[in-house]
Amino acid sequence: MEKDDLLKLTAWPEREEDATADALIVHGARLAMGWSAETRPLSARVFRMSKDDPEYQDAMRRYLDAMTAMIAEAQVTAALVAIQEVSREQANDVARRLWHFTEDGGLLHELMFDYLDARGIPSEQVWEAAEAFTASEHGSGDLS
């Protein structure tokens, strides 16, 4: 099968009615495999480097970012499969919810604040800590 055909078969659903658990599972599995493939050369490079190498920190960050993305995508995919094993209807409902969350650019970010606050974790403090860490990693906090 050609690469373009595979990408079409595993594409993110463009319409709500196409946002089923199966559609998000195949999309997520493809993304997780892509991230996993990316981690191989990144890990090979970083683990050959000396920790004193001036490029080590950036190389390690790229490797860990790719690994984290792969794990997160694989976890969502595995969760949808687990829900689907219990109820295909419920899995499709969750898939549509995830689709809507993703289609609304700011909603996922806002939900993280709500989820932390609802569990007694001060979301504003978490956000401030994240911003402070990012600023220390990137100098002034300017990501450009």
Protein Blocks (a to p, Z undefined) as FASTA:
>chain_A
ZZklmmmmmgccfbfklmcfklmmmmmmmmmmmmmmmmmmmmmmmmmpcfklmklmmmmm
mmmmmmmmmmmmmmmmmmmmmmmmmomklmmmmmmmmmmmmmmmklmmmmmmmmmmmnop
afklmmmmmmmmmmmmnonopaZZ
